[in-house]
Amino acid sequence: MSEAETPAEDSKSKLVAITLDEKSTATSNPNIEHEREVAIFDIIEGNSFALEGREDGPYKLDLAIIEDRLVFAVTNEAEEALITHMLSLTPLKRIMKDYFLVCESYYEAIRTAPPSRIQAIDMGRRGLHDEGSRVLLERLAGKIVVDLDTARRLFTLICALHWKG
């Protein structure tokens, strides 16, 4: 592959839009809404996303949680359905539960705790976030190819989608 082809290839292996299933986002908690918005923005700004063995991107992703399954419905820019993957949330549930508890502690600490306490909570939050991202990478293996940064951002979005507050 020549250097001139690289940018075009890279532009195919990315997400250009993400939508969340409205039924999966039935909360009005401002912290959760903010997390969703930031996660989507961060993913769109910089990501690496491709369907295993395919080169028909860039892609659009519809995310939903249906009957305790995470649904990745992927289309191309013309909105043509390419593939839908359903992943069990079970491998992520414990991590997400712990992550939610730590996030709640973090939001509370921001209001009243000293910086050292906030930093300690944030370190725990990042550790859980890393663990969830690794599990997500494992679950997507053979289906969807993402880099670690994209997996981290997707984990944030999945948590924000799943978090009922």
Sequence and secondary structure as in RCSB ss.txt:
>XXXX:A:sequence
MSEAETPAEDSKSKLVAITLDEKSTATSNPNIEHEREVAIFDIIEGNSFALEGREDGPYKLDLAIIEDRLVFAVT
NEAEEALITHMLSLTPLKRIMKDYFLVCESYYEAIRTAPPSRIQAIDMGRRGLHDEGSRVLLERLAGKIVVDLDT
ARRLFTLICALHWKG
>XXXX:A:secstr
  TTTHHHHHHHSSEEEEEE GGG     HHHHHHHHHHHHHHHHS  EEETT    SEEEEEEEETTEEEEEEE
ETT  EEEEEEEESHHHHHHHHHHHHHHHHHHHHHHHS HHHHHHHHHHHHHHHHHHHHHHHHHHTTTEEE HHH
HHHHHHHHHHHH   
